[in-house]
Amino acid sequence: MRTRRTLAAVIATAALAGLGLTGAATATATAATAQGSHSYVTPSECRQGGGTPAINEEGNYCKGGTHNGEKVD
């Protein structure tokens, strides 16, 4: 009986550890994707995020807010 409880505890711990590793890997992959790719936003999305669509010699970008530095299309 004691062996069963110990075995159940070991299996439960391993299962929870596996879920933790999977969640960490997913969060890392999501952060890498979001950071590495440039997306396009509309002028209204830029404004809604608290920014201002700005035109400069390099192109149209959202200045400030949550979409700071993203291209405006």
C-alpha positions in Angstrom: 0.0 0.0 0.0 2.8 2.4 0.9 4.5 1.6 -2.4 1.4 2.5 -4.4 1.2 5.9 -2.7 4.9 6.6 -3.3 4.6 5.5 -6.9 1.5 7.8 -7.4 3.4 10.7 -5.9 6.4 10.2 -8.2 4.1 10.0 -11.3 2.2 13.1 -10.3 5.4 15.0 -9.7 6.8 13.9 -13.1 3.6 14.9 -14.8 3.6 18.4 -13.2 7.3 18.9 -14.0 6.6 18.0 -17.7 3.8 20.5 -17.9 6.1 23.2 -16.4 8.8 22.5 -19.0 6.3 22.6 -21.8 4.9 25.9 -20.7 8.3 27.5 -20.4 9.3 26.3 -23.9 6.1 27.7 -25.4 6.6 31.1 -23.6 10.2 31.3 -24.9 9.1 30.4 -28.5 6.4 33.0 -28.4 8.7 35.7 -27.1 11.3 34.9 -29.8 8.7 35.1 -32.6 7.2 38.4 -31.3 10.6 40.0 -30.9 12.2 38.8 -34.2 9.4 39.7 -36.7 8.2 43.1 -37.8 4.5 43.3 -38.3 2.4 45.9 -40.0 -0.4 47.9 -38.3 -2.9 50.3 -39.7 -2.8 53.9 -38.7 -5.9 53.4 -36.5 -4.4 50.4 -34.8 -1.3 52.6 -34.1 -3.5 55.3 -32.6 -5.5 52.8 -30.5 -2.3 51.5 -29.1 -1.4 55.0 -27.9 1.0 55.8 -30.7 1.2 58.3 -33.6 1.8 57.2 -37.2 5.0 58.9 -38.3 6.5 59.4 -41.7 10.3 59.6 -42.0 12.9 59.1 -44.7 13.0 55.3 -43.9 9.3 54.7 -44.2 6.1 54.9 -42.2 6.3 53.7 -38.6 4.2 53.9 -35.4 5.9 56.1 -32.9 5.1 55.4 -29.2 2.5 53.2 -27.7 2.2 49.4 -27.8 3.1 49.3 -31.5 6.2 51.4 -31.2 8.6 50.8 -34.2 6.2 48.7 -36.2 5.6 49.6 -39.8 2.3 51.4 -40.7 0.6 50.0 -43.8 
